[in-house]
């Protein structure tokens, strides 16, 4: 059990951890320095193009910081995995602007700005963020003791409702459902007016764990778990467009995978299985076959639908396809048919889904959004099949539904890239 320390043990982090310092440093390193270096080396050449590259690097720094701030409410944002993708997305969007407008820009200064931008934030990460845990002051009223079970945060007990003590912390958290005294209520109001972040215990716990508890859902919880319909329809259009655009690039990869399956194990290349999708509808998911073809009739359909650790049915090529997630690529057809999304809760086999509905409360509610090729549970938990594991997986799925947004999807994309490189959670 982790401890909640008294406030006198709080020590503030490095000045490098301040956002304004990071932003100013990024502009100086990634925009000003390439401009100065270029003008010193070639003072009479490329003035307009170099100046455009300077403006482009400044804008890219701002976009990248905005993207990082946008995914801040979600777990995992302190990881170094978001640095390179956000910098790539920011500089890539600026590069697209130059491509369509045909404005001149200094490619050397622009590329140098990108590399220095990435290097600056990795330096910040290794010097400050990797070693520094966020320090949150805890109002010792209500269910505050449960916070000690959550790691990656330094919990500081506030022994008195004094604003000078709270200012030594990065934020304050309180259980608003508890009976707070007038002194603590006044303290929380003063902290908010002073510009401090004031958290409620339940949303903060969800943010730190990436899960929504399903044992204590109330009727109000279901209202908050309804996904944003506007983004739901926009995401459907984005899914279809990106699937259509990516198909020419994915087809060669899928052709090589299909040939490898034929050479390794023969038999059918594709595997089709009935799964439960959006609004509880059944559909046929398409994947590359990674297991040996069954010689006889399965005696237990539920057991046959599960994949265990080191499952002997998995072929040699199948093991690689599973680890790299290449076996999921044929599901682009399911996306084009509107049955799936790139990102969402994984669709379970129909026989397993019916079993889970009878065993786990609220399980069918996960079908309120489209299932996805990758998702929040997959990047945090990996592949699971047993009821106790599915219970935890459902908490991840509910978190995704509750905080359904393009920024959470963006974070899942970042985490999926790490998953593909490491093979995390594959079976």
TORKOL-4160 file (C-alpha; in steps of 0.2 Angstrom, whole numbers, padded with zeros to 4 digits, m for minus):
427
<pt num="1" X="0000" Y="0000" Z="0000"/>
<pt num="2" X="0007" Y="0017" Z="m0005"/>
<pt num="3" X="0007" Y="0031" Z="0008"/>
<pt num="4" X="m0001" Y="0048" Z="0007"/>
<pt num="5" X="0012" Y="0060" Z="0014"/>
<pt num="6" X="0009" Y="0075" Z="0025"/>
<pt num="7" X="0011" Y="0092" Z="0016"/>
<pt num="8" X="0028" Y="0097" Z="0024"/>
<pt num="9" X="0037" Y="0084" Z="0013"/>
<pt num="10" X="0032" Y="0092" Z="m0003"/>
<pt num="11" X="0046" Y="0098" Z="m0015"/>
<pt num="12" X="0042" Y="0107" Z="m0031"/>
<pt num="13" X="0049" Y="0100" Z="m0047"/>
<pt num="14" X="0062" Y="0108" Z="m0059"/>
<pt num="15" X="0058" Y="0124" Z="m0068"/>
<pt num="16" X="0060" Y="0114" Z="m0084"/>
<pt num="17" X="0044" Y="0106" Z="m0080"/>
<pt num="18" X="0034" Y="0122" Z="m0083"/>
<pt num="19" X="0024" Y="0123" Z="m0099"/>
<pt num="20" X="0029" Y="0141" Z="m0103"/>
<pt num="21" X="0048" Y="0137" Z="m0101"/>
<pt num="22" X="0046" Y="0122" Z="m0112"/>
<pt num="23" X="0036" Y="0132" Z="m0125"/>
<pt num="24" X="0049" Y="0146" Z="m0125"/>
<pt num="25" X="0064" Y="0134" Z="m0126"/>
<pt num="26" X="0056" Y="0124" Z="m0140"/>
<pt num="27" X="0054" Y="0140" Z="m0150"/>
<pt num="28" X="0072" Y="0146" Z="m0147"/>
<pt num="29" X="0079" Y="0128" Z="m0151"/>
<pt num="30" X="0068" Y="0123" Z="m0165"/>
<pt num="31" X="0064" Y="0140" Z="m0174"/>
<pt num="32" X="0076" Y="0154" Z="m0169"/>
<pt num="33" X="0092" Y="0143" Z="m0169"/>
<pt num="34" X="0089" Y="0136" Z="m0187"/>
<pt num="35" X="0085" Y="0154" Z="m0193"/>
<pt num="36" X="0101" Y="0161" Z="m0185"/>
<pt num="37" X="0112" Y="0147" Z="m0191"/>
<pt num="38" X="0105" Y="0148" Z="m0209"/>
<pt num="39" X="0107" Y="0167" Z="m0210"/>
<pt num="40" X="0125" Y="0166" Z="m0203"/>
<pt num="41" X="0130" Y="0152" Z="m0216"/>
<pt num="42" X="0121" Y="0160" Z="m0231"/>
<pt num="43" X="0117" Y="0178" Z="m0227"/>
<pt num="44" X="0113" Y="0183" Z="m0245"/>
<pt num="45" X="0103" Y="0167" Z="m0250"/>
<pt num="46" X="0085" Y="0160" Z="m0247"/>
<pt num="47" X="0080" Y="0175" Z="m0236"/>
<pt num="48" X="0061" Y="0173" Z="m0239"/>
<pt num="49" X="0062" Y="0154" Z="m0239"/>
<pt num="50" X="0071" Y="0154" Z="m0222"/>
<pt num="51" X="0059" Y="0166" Z="m0215"/>
<pt num="52" X="0045" Y="0155" Z="m0220"/>
<pt num="53" X="0053" Y="0140" Z="m0212"/>
<pt num="54" X="0055" Y="0150" Z="m0196"/>
<pt num="55" X="0037" Y="0154" Z="m0195"/>
<pt num="56" X="0033" Y="0136" Z="m0200"/>
<pt num="57" X="0043" Y="0129" Z="m0185"/>
<pt num="58" X="0035" Y="0141" Z="m0173"/>
<pt num="59" X="0018" Y="0136" Z="m0179"/>
<pt num="60" X="0023" Y="0117" Z="m0178"/>
<pt num="61" X="0029" Y="0120" Z="m0160"/>
<pt num="62" X="0013" Y="0127" Z="m0155"/>
<pt num="63" X="0002" Y="0113" Z="m0164"/>
<pt num="64" X="0013" Y="0100" Z="m0155"/>
<pt num="65" X="0011" Y="0108" Z="m0138"/>
<pt num="66" X="m0008" Y="0109" Z="m0141"/>
<pt num="67" X="m0009" Y="0091" Z="m0146"/>
<pt num="68" X="0000" Y="0086" Z="m0130"/>
<pt num="69" X="m0011" Y="0097" Z="m0119"/>
<pt num="70" X="m0026" Y="0090" Z="m0128"/>
<pt num="71" X="m0022" Y="0072" Z="m0122"/>
<pt num="72" X="m0016" Y="0077" Z="m0105"/>
<pt num="73" X="m0032" Y="0072" Z="m0096"/>
<pt num="74" X="m0029" Y="0054" Z="m0102"/>
<pt num="75" X="m0018" Y="0041" Z="m0093"/>
<pt num="76" X="m0001" Y="0038" Z="m0101"/>
<pt num="77" X="0002" Y="0056" Z="m0107"/>
<pt num="78" X="0018" Y="0057" Z="m0096"/>
<pt num="79" X="0026" Y="0043" Z="m0107"/>
<pt num="80" X="0039" Y="0047" Z="m0120"/>
<pt num="81" X="0028" Y="0039" Z="m0133"/>
<pt num="82" X="0018" Y="0055" Z="m0137"/>
<pt num="83" X="0033" Y="0066" Z="m0141"/>
<pt num="84" X="0038" Y="0060" Z="m0158"/>
<pt num="85" X="0020" Y="0057" Z="m0165"/>
<pt num="86" X="0014" Y="0074" Z="m0160"/>
<pt num="87" X="0030" Y="0082" Z="m0167"/>
<pt num="88" X="0027" Y="0072" Z="m0183"/>
<pt num="89" X="0009" Y="0077" Z="m0184"/>
<pt num="90" X="0013" Y="0096" Z="m0181"/>
<pt num="91" X="0027" Y="0097" Z="m0194"/>
<pt num="92" X="0018" Y="0086" Z="m0206"/>
<pt num="93" X="0002" Y="0097" Z="m0206"/>
<pt num="94" X="0013" Y="0113" Z="m0209"/>
<pt num="95" X="0022" Y="0104" Z="m0223"/>
<pt num="96" X="0005" Y="0100" Z="m0231"/>
<pt num="97" X="0001" Y="0118" Z="m0230"/>
<pt num="98" X="0017" Y="0122" Z="m0240"/>
<pt num="99" X="0013" Y="0108" Z="m0252"/>
<pt num="100" X="m0004" Y="0115" Z="m0257"/>
<pt num="101" X="0000" Y="0133" Z="m0257"/>
<pt num="102" X="0017" Y="0131" Z="m0266"/>
<pt num="103" X="0025" Y="0144" Z="m0255"/>
<pt num="104" X="0044" Y="0143" Z="m0254"/>
<pt num="105" X="0052" Y="0137" Z="m0238"/>
<pt num="106" X="0070" Y="0132" Z="m0233"/>
<pt num="107" X="0069" Y="0113" Z="m0232"/>
<pt num="108" X="0086" Y="0112" Z="m0222"/>
<pt num="109" X="0080" Y="0124" Z="m0209"/>
<pt num="110" X="0063" Y="0116" Z="m0208"/>
<pt num="111" X="0070" Y="0098" Z="m0206"/>
<pt num="112" X="0083" Y="0105" Z="m0193"/>
<pt num="113" X="0068" Y="0113" Z="m0183"/>
<pt num="114" X="0059" Y="0096" Z="m0183"/>
<pt num="115" X="0074" Y="0087" Z="m0177"/>
<pt num="116" X="0078" Y="0100" Z="m0163"/>
<pt num="117" X="0060" Y="0100" Z="m0158"/>
<pt num="118" X="0060" Y="0082" Z="m0155"/>
<pt num="119" X="0077" Y="0082" Z="m0146"/>
<pt num="120" X="0071" Y="0096" Z="m0135"/>
<pt num="121" X="0056" Y="0088" Z="m0128"/>
<pt num="122" X="0065" Y="0071" Z="m0126"/>
<pt num="123" X="0078" Y="0081" Z="m0116"/>
<pt num="124" X="0064" Y="0088" Z="m0105"/>
<pt num="125" X="0057" Y="0070" Z="m0103"/>
<pt num="126" X="0073" Y="0062" Z="m0098"/>
<pt num="127" X="0079" Y="0077" Z="m0086"/>
<pt num="128" X="0062" Y="0081" Z="m0078"/>
<pt num="129" X="0046" Y="0071" Z="m0083"/>
<pt num="130" X="0053" Y="0053" Z="m0081"/>
<pt num="131" X="0059" Y="0057" Z="m0063"/>
<pt num="132" X="0045" Y="0068" Z="m0057"/>
<pt num="133" X="0028" Y="0062" Z="m0051"/>
<pt num="134" X="0014" Y="0075" Z="m0051"/>
<pt num="135" X="0011" Y="0081" Z="m0033"/>
<pt num="136" X="m0008" Y="0082" Z="m0028"/>
<pt num="137" X="m0015" Y="0089" Z="m0012"/>
<pt num="138" X="m0028" Y="0078" Z="m0004"/>
<pt num="139" X="m0043" Y="0084" Z="0006"/>
<pt num="140" X="m0044" Y="0071" Z="0020"/>
<pt num="141" X="m0063" Y="0069" Z="0020"/>
<pt num="142" X="m0073" Y="0055" Z="0013"/>
<pt num="143" X="m0066" Y="0041" Z="0002"/>
<pt num="144" X="m0049" Y="0049" Z="0001"/>
<pt num="145" X="m0039" Y="0034" Z="0007"/>
<pt num="146" X="m0042" Y="0025" Z="m0009"/>
<pt num="147" X="m0031" Y="0036" Z="m0018"/>
<pt num="148" X="m0016" Y="0028" Z="m0010"/>
<pt num="149" X="m0019" Y="0013" Z="m0021"/>
<pt num="150" X="m0014" Y="0023" Z="m0037"/>
<pt num="151" X="0004" Y="0025" Z="m0041"/>
<pt num="152" X="0013" Y="0038" Z="m0052"/>
<pt num="153" X="0007" Y="0052" Z="m0041"/>
<pt num="154" X="0014" Y="0059" Z="m0025"/>
<pt num="155" X="m0002" Y="0061" Z="m0014"/>
<pt num="156" X="0000" Y="0075" Z="m0001"/>
<pt num="157" X="m0012" Y="0075" Z="0014"/>
<pt num="158" X="m0018" Y="0093" Z="0017"/>
<pt num="159" X="m0020" Y="0094" Z="0036"/>
<pt num="160" X="m0028" Y="0111" Z="0036"/>
<pt num="161" X="m0039" Y="0121" Z="0024"/>
<pt num="162" X="m0025" Y="0133" Z="0021"/>
<pt num="163" X="m0021" Y="0140" Z="0003"/>
<pt num="164" X="m0003" Y="0142" Z="0007"/>
<pt num="165" X="m0001" Y="0124" Z="0009"/>
<pt num="166" X="m0010" Y="0120" Z="m0007"/>
<pt num="167" X="0001" Y="0131" Z="m0017"/>
<pt num="168" X="0015" Y="0119" Z="m0014"/>
<pt num="169" X="0006" Y="0106" Z="m0024"/>
<pt num="170" X="0002" Y="0104" Z="m0043"/>
<pt num="171" X="m0017" Y="0102" Z="m0039"/>
<pt num="172" X="m0030" Y="0098" Z="m0026"/>
<pt num="173" X="m0042" Y="0083" Z="m0025"/>
<pt num="174" X="m0057" Y="0081" Z="m0014"/>
<pt num="175" X="m0072" Y="0069" Z="m0013"/>
<pt num="176" X="m0087" Y="0081" Z="m0017"/>
<pt num="177" X="m0099" Y="0067" Z="m0012"/>
<pt num="178" X="m0093" Y="0068" Z="0006"/>
<pt num="179" X="m0099" Y="0080" Z="0020"/>
<pt num="180" X="m0086" Y="0094" Z="0018"/>
<pt num="181" X="m0086" Y="0106" Z="0032"/>
<pt num="182" X="m0089" Y="0125" Z="0027"/>
<pt num="183" X="m0070" Y="0128" Z="0030"/>
<pt num="184" X="m0065" Y="0115" Z="0017"/>
<pt num="185" X="m0078" Y="0121" Z="0005"/>
<pt num="186" X="m0072" Y="0138" Z="0006"/>
<pt num="187" X="m0054" Y="0132" Z="0004"/>
<pt num="188" X="m0059" Y="0123" Z="m0012"/>
<pt num="189" X="m0067" Y="0138" Z="m0019"/>
<pt num="190" X="m0052" Y="0149" Z="m0015"/>
<pt num="191" X="m0041" Y="0136" Z="m0023"/>
<pt num="192" X="m0051" Y="0137" Z="m0039"/>
<pt num="193" X="m0052" Y="0156" Z="m0039"/>
<pt num="194" X="m0033" Y="0156" Z="m0037"/>
<pt num="195" X="m0031" Y="0146" Z="m0053"/>
<pt num="196" X="m0027" Y="0130" Z="m0045"/>
<pt num="197" X="m0033" Y="0113" Z="m0053"/>
<pt num="198" X="m0046" Y="0106" Z="m0041"/>
<pt num="199" X="m0051" Y="0088" Z="m0045"/>
<pt num="200" X="m0065" Y="0077" Z="m0040"/>
<pt num="201" X="m0059" Y="0060" Z="m0034"/>
<pt num="202" X="m0070" Y="0049" Z="m0046"/>
<pt num="203" X="m0065" Y="0057" Z="m0062"/>
<pt num="204" X="m0047" Y="0058" Z="m0057"/>
<pt num="205" X="m0046" Y="0040" Z="m0052"/>
<pt num="206" X="m0054" Y="0036" Z="m0069"/>
<pt num="207" X="m0040" Y="0047" Z="m0078"/>
<pt num="208" X="m0026" Y="0038" Z="m0068"/>
<pt num="209" X="m0032" Y="0021" Z="m0071"/>
<pt num="210" X="m0040" Y="0022" Z="m0088"/>
<pt num="211" X="m0055" Y="0013" Z="m0082"/>
<pt num="212" X="m0073" Y="0016" Z="m0076"/>
<pt num="213" X="m0079" Y="0006" Z="m0062"/>
<pt num="214" X="m0094" Y="m0004" Z="m0067"/>
<pt num="215" X="m0099" Y="m0011" Z="m0050"/>
<pt num="216" X="m0106" Y="0005" Z="m0045"/>
<pt num="217" X="m0114" Y="0012" Z="m0060"/>
<pt num="218" X="m0130" Y="0023" Z="m0057"/>
<pt num="219" X="m0143" Y="0029" Z="m0069"/>
<pt num="220" X="m0133" Y="0046" Z="m0070"/>
<pt num="221" X="m0118" Y="0036" Z="m0075"/>
<pt num="222" X="m0126" Y="0030" Z="m0091"/>
<pt num="223" X="m0130" Y="0047" Z="m0096"/>
<pt num="224" X="m0112" Y="0052" Z="m0095"/>
<pt num="225" X="m0107" Y="0036" Z="m0105"/>
<pt num="226" X="m0117" Y="0041" Z="m0120"/>
<pt num="227" X="m0104" Y="0045" Z="m0133"/>
<pt num="228" X="m0104" Y="0062" Z="m0143"/>
<pt num="229" X="m0115" Y="0059" Z="m0158"/>
<pt num="230" X="m0107" Y="0073" Z="m0168"/>
<pt num="231" X="m0090" Y="0065" Z="m0167"/>
<pt num="232" X="m0097" Y="0047" Z="m0169"/>
<pt num="233" X="m0104" Y="0052" Z="m0187"/>
<pt num="234" X="m0088" Y="0062" Z="m0191"/>
<pt num="235" X="m0077" Y="0047" Z="m0186"/>
<pt num="236" X="m0087" Y="0036" Z="m0197"/>
<pt num="237" X="m0083" Y="0047" Z="m0212"/>
<pt num="238" X="m0065" Y="0048" Z="m0207"/>
<pt num="239" X="m0064" Y="0029" Z="m0205"/>
<pt num="240" X="m0071" Y="0026" Z="m0222"/>
<pt num="241" X="m0059" Y="0039" Z="m0230"/>
<pt num="242" X="m0043" Y="0033" Z="m0222"/>
<pt num="243" X="m0048" Y="0015" Z="m0226"/>
<pt num="244" X="m0050" Y="0019" Z="m0244"/>
<pt num="245" X="m0034" Y="0029" Z="m0245"/>
<pt num="246" X="m0024" Y="0016" Z="m0235"/>
<pt num="247" X="m0030" Y="0002" Z="m0246"/>
<pt num="248" X="m0017" Y="0003" Z="m0260"/>
<pt num="249" X="m0003" Y="0003" Z="m0247"/>
<pt num="250" X="m0010" Y="m0011" Z="m0236"/>
<pt num="251" X="m0013" Y="m0023" Z="m0251"/>
<pt num="252" X="0005" Y="m0027" Z="m0254"/>
<pt num="253" X="0008" Y="m0031" Z="m0236"/>
<pt num="254" X="m0008" Y="m0042" Z="m0236"/>
<pt num="255" X="m0002" Y="m0051" Z="m0251"/>
<pt num="256" X="0015" Y="m0055" Z="m0243"/>
<pt num="257" X="0006" Y="m0061" Z="m0227"/>
<pt num="258" X="m0006" Y="m0072" Z="m0238"/>
<pt num="259" X="0009" Y="m0080" Z="m0247"/>
<pt num="260" X="0018" Y="m0083" Z="m0231"/>
<pt num="261" X="0002" Y="m0092" Z="m0224"/>
<pt num="262" X="0001" Y="m0103" Z="m0239"/>
<pt num="263" X="0019" Y="m0108" Z="m0239"/>
<pt num="264" X="0019" Y="m0111" Z="m0220"/>
<pt num="265" X="0003" Y="m0120" Z="m0217"/>
<pt num="266" X="m0007" Y="m0121" Z="m0233"/>
<pt num="267" X="m0025" Y="m0121" Z="m0232"/>
<pt num="268" X="m0036" Y="m0105" Z="m0232"/>
<pt num="269" X="m0028" Y="m0088" Z="m0230"/>
<pt num="270" X="m0043" Y="m0079" Z="m0222"/>
<pt num="271" X="m0052" Y="m0083" Z="m0206"/>
<pt num="272" X="m0070" Y="m0077" Z="m0204"/>
<pt num="273" X="m0080" Y="m0077" Z="m0187"/>
<pt num="274" X="m0096" Y="m0071" Z="m0181"/>
<pt num="275" X="m0094" Y="m0057" Z="m0169"/>
<pt num="276" X="m0105" Y="m0044" Z="m0160"/>
<pt num="277" X="m0104" Y="m0026" Z="m0166"/>
<pt num="278" X="m0112" Y="m0009" Z="m0165"/>
<pt num="279" X="m0129" Y="m0010" Z="m0156"/>
<pt num="280" X="m0128" Y="m0029" Z="m0153"/>
<pt num="281" X="m0128" Y="m0034" Z="m0172"/>
<pt num="282" X="m0119" Y="m0049" Z="m0178"/>
<pt num="283" X="m0107" Y="m0048" Z="m0192"/>
<pt num="284" X="m0093" Y="m0058" Z="m0200"/>
<pt num="285" X="m0075" Y="m0052" Z="m0195"/>
<pt num="286" X="m0061" Y="m0055" Z="m0208"/>
<pt num="287" X="m0044" Y="m0059" Z="m0202"/>
<pt num="288" X="m0028" Y="m0068" Z="m0208"/>
<pt num="289" X="m0029" Y="m0086" Z="m0202"/>
<pt num="290" X="m0015" Y="m0088" Z="m0189"/>
<pt num="291" X="m0021" Y="m0105" Z="m0182"/>
<pt num="292" X="m0021" Y="m0123" Z="m0189"/>
<pt num="293" X="m0037" Y="m0128" Z="m0197"/>
<pt num="294" X="m0047" Y="m0139" Z="m0185"/>
<pt num="295" X="m0048" Y="m0157" Z="m0191"/>
<pt num="296" X="m0064" Y="m0161" Z="m0182"/>
<pt num="297" X="m0080" Y="m0153" Z="m0174"/>
<pt num="298" X="m0076" Y="m0143" Z="m0159"/>
<pt num="299" X="m0084" Y="m0151" Z="m0143"/>
<pt num="300" X="m0084" Y="m0134" Z="m0134"/>
<pt num="301" X="m0087" Y="m0119" Z="m0145"/>
<pt num="302" X="m0083" Y="m0107" Z="m0131"/>
<pt num="303" X="m0067" Y="m0115" Z="m0127"/>
<pt num="304" X="m0062" Y="m0115" Z="m0146"/>
<pt num="305" X="m0066" Y="m0096" Z="m0147"/>
<pt num="306" X="m0053" Y="m0092" Z="m0134"/>
<pt num="307" X="m0035" Y="m0090" Z="m0137"/>
<pt num="308" X="m0023" Y="m0095" Z="m0123"/>
<pt num="309" X="m0005" Y="m0090" Z="m0119"/>
<pt num="310" X="0007" Y="m0101" Z="m0131"/>
<pt num="311" X="m0009" Y="m0108" Z="m0139"/>
<pt num="312" X="m0002" Y="m0124" Z="m0148"/>
<pt num="313" X="m0015" Y="m0121" Z="m0162"/>
<pt num="314" X="m0005" Y="m0105" Z="m0168"/>
<pt num="315" X="0006" Y="m0107" Z="m0183"/>
<pt num="316" X="0024" Y="m0101" Z="m0185"/>
<pt num="317" X="0019" Y="m0087" Z="m0197"/>
<pt num="318" X="0003" Y="m0084" Z="m0187"/>
<pt num="319" X="0013" Y="m0080" Z="m0171"/>
<pt num="320" X="0022" Y="m0066" Z="m0180"/>
<pt num="321" X="0006" Y="m0060" Z="m0188"/>
<pt num="322" X="m0002" Y="m0059" Z="m0171"/>
<pt num="323" X="0013" Y="m0050" Z="m0163"/>
<pt num="324" X="0014" Y="m0037" Z="m0176"/>
<pt num="325" X="m0005" Y="m0036" Z="m0178"/>
<pt num="326" X="m0004" Y="m0039" Z="m0197"/>
<pt num="327" X="m0017" Y="m0052" Z="m0195"/>
<pt num="328" X="m0030" Y="m0038" Z="m0192"/>
<pt num="329" X="m0027" Y="m0029" Z="m0208"/>
<pt num="330" X="m0041" Y="m0038" Z="m0218"/>
<pt num="331" X="m0053" Y="m0030" Z="m0206"/>
<pt num="332" X="m0051" Y="m0014" Z="m0217"/>
<pt num="333" X="m0065" Y="m0022" Z="m0227"/>
<pt num="334" X="m0076" Y="m0022" Z="m0212"/>
<pt num="335" X="m0072" Y="m0004" Z="m0210"/>
<pt num="336" X="m0077" Y="0000" Z="m0228"/>
<pt num="337" X="m0093" Y="m0009" Z="m0225"/>
<pt num="338" X="m0097" Y="0002" Z="m0210"/>
<pt num="339" X="m0097" Y="m0013" Z="m0198"/>
<pt num="340" X="m0081" Y="m0008" Z="m0189"/>
<pt num="341" X="m0070" Y="0007" Z="m0185"/>
<pt num="342" X="m0051" Y="0009" Z="m0184"/>
<pt num="343" X="m0052" Y="0012" Z="m0165"/>
<pt num="344" X="m0065" Y="0005" Z="m0153"/>
<pt num="345" X="m0069" Y="m0009" Z="m0141"/>
<pt num="346" X="m0063" Y="m0026" Z="m0149"/>
<pt num="347" X="m0078" Y="m0036" Z="m0156"/>
<pt num="348" X="m0080" Y="m0052" Z="m0146"/>
<pt num="349" X="m0084" Y="m0069" Z="m0154"/>
<pt num="350" X="m0103" Y="m0071" Z="m0154"/>
<pt num="351" X="m0102" Y="m0087" Z="m0143"/>
<pt num="352" X="m0091" Y="m0077" Z="m0130"/>
<pt num="353" X="m0101" Y="m0062" Z="m0131"/>
<pt num="354" X="m0117" Y="m0071" Z="m0126"/>
<pt num="355" X="m0108" Y="m0079" Z="m0112"/>
<pt num="356" X="m0101" Y="m0063" Z="m0105"/>
<pt num="357" X="m0118" Y="m0054" Z="m0106"/>
<pt num="358" X="m0124" Y="m0067" Z="m0093"/>
<pt num="359" X="m0109" Y="m0066" Z="m0082"/>
<pt num="360" X="m0105" Y="m0048" Z="m0082"/>
<pt num="361" X="m0116" Y="m0033" Z="m0077"/>
<pt num="362" X="m0118" Y="m0020" Z="m0091"/>
<pt num="363" X="m0108" Y="m0030" Z="m0103"/>
<pt num="364" X="m0119" Y="m0026" Z="m0118"/>
<pt num="365" X="m0117" Y="m0007" Z="m0115"/>
<pt num="366" X="m0100" Y="m0008" Z="m0124"/>
<pt num="367" X="m0109" Y="m0010" Z="m0140"/>
<pt num="368" X="m0115" Y="0008" Z="m0140"/>
<pt num="369" X="m0100" Y="0012" Z="m0151"/>
<pt num="370" X="m0093" Y="0003" Z="m0166"/>
<pt num="371" X="m0080" Y="m0010" Z="m0162"/>
<pt num="372" X="m0062" Y="m0007" Z="m0168"/>
<pt num="373" X="m0046" Y="m0015" Z="m0175"/>
<pt num="374" X="m0037" Y="m0007" Z="m0160"/>
<pt num="375" X="m0044" Y="0001" Z="m0144"/>
<pt num="376" X="m0041" Y="0008" Z="m0127"/>
<pt num="377" X="m0042" Y="m0009" Z="m0118"/>
<pt num="378" X="m0030" Y="m0017" Z="m0131"/>
<pt num="379" X="m0016" Y="m0004" Z="m0129"/>
<pt num="380" X="m0017" Y="m0005" Z="m0110"/>
<pt num="381" X="m0022" Y="m0023" Z="m0106"/>
<pt num="382" X="m0019" Y="m0034" Z="m0121"/>
<pt num="383" X="m0028" Y="m0049" Z="m0126"/>
<pt num="384" X="m0039" Y="m0057" Z="m0113"/>
<pt num="385" X="m0053" Y="m0070" Z="m0113"/>
<pt num="386" X="m0058" Y="m0076" Z="m0095"/>
<pt num="387" X="m0072" Y="m0068" Z="m0086"/>
<pt num="388" X="m0062" Y="m0059" Z="m0072"/>
<pt num="389" X="m0050" Y="m0052" Z="m0086"/>
<pt num="390" X="m0065" Y="m0047" Z="m0096"/>
<pt num="391" X="m0072" Y="m0038" Z="m0081"/>
<pt num="392" X="m0057" Y="m0027" Z="m0081"/>
<pt num="393" X="m0057" Y="m0025" Z="m0100"/>
<pt num="394" X="m0075" Y="m0018" Z="m0099"/>
<pt num="395" X="m0069" Y="m0005" Z="m0087"/>
<pt num="396" X="m0057" Y="0001" Z="m0100"/>
<pt num="397" X="m0070" Y="0000" Z="m0113"/>
<pt num="398" X="m0082" Y="0011" Z="m0103"/>
<pt num="399" X="m0068" Y="0023" Z="m0100"/>
<pt num="400" X="m0066" Y="0025" Z="m0119"/>
<pt num="401" X="m0085" Y="0027" Z="m0121"/>
<pt num="402" X="m0086" Y="0040" Z="m0108"/>
<pt num="403" X="m0072" Y="0050" Z="m0114"/>
<pt num="404" X="m0075" Y="0047" Z="m0132"/>
<pt num="405" X="m0066" Y="0061" Z="m0142"/>
<pt num="406" X="m0053" Y="0063" Z="m0156"/>
<pt num="407" X="m0040" Y="0067" Z="m0144"/>
<pt num="408" X="m0042" Y="0050" Z="m0135"/>
<pt num="409" X="m0042" Y="0042" Z="m0152"/>
<pt num="410" X="m0026" Y="0051" Z="m0156"/>
<pt num="411" X="m0018" Y="0044" Z="m0140"/>
<pt num="412" X="m0024" Y="0027" Z="m0144"/>
<pt num="413" X="m0015" Y="0028" Z="m0161"/>
<pt num="414" X="0001" Y="0033" Z="m0152"/>
<pt num="415" X="0000" Y="0018" Z="m0140"/>
<pt num="416" X="m0005" Y="0007" Z="m0154"/>
<pt num="417" X="0012" Y="0011" Z="m0163"/>
<pt num="418" X="0021" Y="0005" Z="m0147"/>
<pt num="419" X="0010" Y="m0010" Z="m0146"/>
<pt num="420" X="0015" Y="m0015" Z="m0164"/>
<pt num="421" X="0033" Y="m0013" Z="m0161"/>
<pt num="422" X="0034" Y="m0022" Z="m0145"/>
<pt num="423" X="0020" Y="m0035" Z="m0148"/>
<pt num="424" X="0012" Y="m0031" Z="m0131"/>
<pt num="425" X="m0003" Y="m0041" Z="m0126"/>
<pt num="426" X="m0002" Y="m0053" Z="m0141"/>
<pt num="427" X="m0007" Y="m0071" Z="m0140"/>
